[in-house]
Amino acid sequence: MKIRIITGDLKHKNLFAPTGKHKIRSTTSLVKKAVIDIFQRKIEDSSVLDLFAGIGNVGIEFLSNRAKKAVFIEMNFHNAAIIRRNLEELKFPEEKYSVINDTAEKGLARLHEQFDFIFMDPPYRQNMVRDILARISDLDIIHGDTVIIAEHSQQEKPEERIGRLFRTDSRKYGSTILDFYKKQSITSDG
């Protein structure tokens, strides 16, 4: 499977991807380009969390567009090794990234920093989006301007409000849905 970086400084560079029994469903070029186009002006010097990272496809796209740091959480050991290989082959300095080989739940619990963007692409048809968004809402990894981008199938229908998060937008790309969430601001009547 051939996957390319489609935007930024490393446009057209190829990424290593698993084949055969290790082959994965990766975020499509259409969806990646849409995300980058929507947030193009905010990516430079931002920090991104690529959750259910696969081969690091989306986080690397952010780094190619000059994000200052990307954290990748991927449960599959083989895929986490491919993320590291891709980052090394693309010659990103080690201070620009970290790879956590763990489940989403345990990986999130290990984080002690806030992100400007969180991209999550859990396995389709497993109804994980709502639970992961609720977990993110409970943690101190988001600030008032953090954008959480949840990629999922049309069959999953996460609520408009989940914990401290509310959906600001929803877009359809073929059979893929992108829901955008932000932290609800607290207002006082006083």
N, C-alpha and C positions, 0 to 999 in steps of 0.2 A: 504494500500500500504506500503510495507516494503522497506525502503531505508537505506543503510548502508554507513558508511565511509569506503572507500576501500584502503586508503593508510595512511602512517604516524603513529604517536603515538597512535591515537585513532582507528586504523584499526579494522573493524568488529563491532564497536559500531553502534547501530541503531539510526535513526533519527525519530522523530515524523513527520507524514505527514497527510495531510487532506484526508478524505475519503468521499464517497457519493457525494453530490452536490458540495462540495468544492474541489474535487479531481483536481489535476493539472498535466500538462505534466512537468516532471522533467528531468533535464539533466541526460542522461543515464550513467551507470557505465563505459561503453566503452569510452564515450567522456570524462568523468571526469579523468579516468586513463590516457588517451592520453595526456590531458593538463598537468597533474602532471608529467608524464614521460618526456615530452618535456622540462619542466622548472624546473625539480627537483633540480638542483644545484643552482638555483637563488631564490628559494622560501623562504628559511630560512631568517628571519629578514626583509622580504619584507612587503609592505602594499598592500592590495588588495581591490578593489571595486567590489562588487557583485551586478550588476544592473539587475533589474527584477529578484530579488533574489528568489522568490518562497518560499521555506522553508529554504533557506540558504545553500543548498546542496554543492555548489561549494566553497563559501567562507569558510565554515567549513572545507572542504577538505584542503584548503590552511592553515588554522589554525592548523589542525592536522599535517601538514608538517612544522610547526614552523614559519609560517608567524608571524610578530610582531603585525599586526593589520588588521582587516577586517571591512569594512563598507558595510552594506546591505541596498539597497534601494528596497522597495517592496510596491506597491500601495494598495494591498488588506489587510485590517486590520486584518482579520483572519490569513492570512499567516504571516504577520509581528509578530503577537503574537506567532505563532509556531516557528519562527526563534528565538525569545527571549527564549522561552521554551527550544528549542534544545541547545542553548548556555549555559543556566543555568544548565540544566541536565548534560551537558558535563563538567561543572565546569570551564568554561573559566572565568578568571578575567574580570571585567567590563571594565578595561582600554584597553583590547585587541579588543574590538568591539564596534560598534554603529549600531543601527537599525533605519532607517529613513522610516517612514510610509507615503509615498507620491508618486506622479507620478514620472516617470523617469525625466521628464523635470524640475519639481519643486525641486526634490531631488538633482539633479545635481547642480542647482543654489544655493543650501544651502552649498555646499562643499567649504572648504577653505584650502585644503591640496592637495598635489600631491601624486599619486599612482604609484607603480611599475607595478602593473597589474590591468587591468580592464576587468572583464568578463561580457559580456552582453548576455542575452538570452531572447529577446523580444518575445511576442506571435507570433507563426508561422502564415504565410499567412496574415499578416497585414502590410507588407512592411514598417517596422519601422527602419530597420537596418541603412539605409543610413542617415535618418534624425537624429538619435541618434549619429551616428559617426560624423556627421557635427557639432552637438551641443558640443560633447566632444572636437572636434578640436578647437572650439572657446573659450573654458574655460582654466583656468590656473590650471588644475588638472593633467596634464601630463608633463613629462620631457623628455629629449632626449632618455632615455632607457625604458620608459613606453611601455609595450606591451598591446595592446587592442585585446581581443579575442572576436569575434562576432560569436555566434552560430546562425544558421538560416537554413531554409529549402532550398532545391535545387531550388525552384521557385524564391527565392529572389536572385538577382545578383547585389550586391553593386559594385560600380566602384573601380578600382584599386587605384585611388586618390580621396580623399574626404577632402576638406579643406586642413589643414596642415598634414593630415594623408596619408600614402601610405601603400598598402598591401604588406607584405613581404612574405606571404605564404598562401596557402589555402589547406585544407585537407578534405577528405570525409570519414565519418563514417556511413555506412548504408545510410539512407536518410537525414542525418545531415551533414551540411557543417560547418567547422570552418575556418574563415578568421582571419588572424593575421595582425594587423596594428601597425605602429609606426609613430612617429612624424617625418616629413621630416626635415632633418638638413639644415640649411641655410649656404650656402657657398658663399664666396666672391671671385671675380676674381682679387682682388686687391693686 
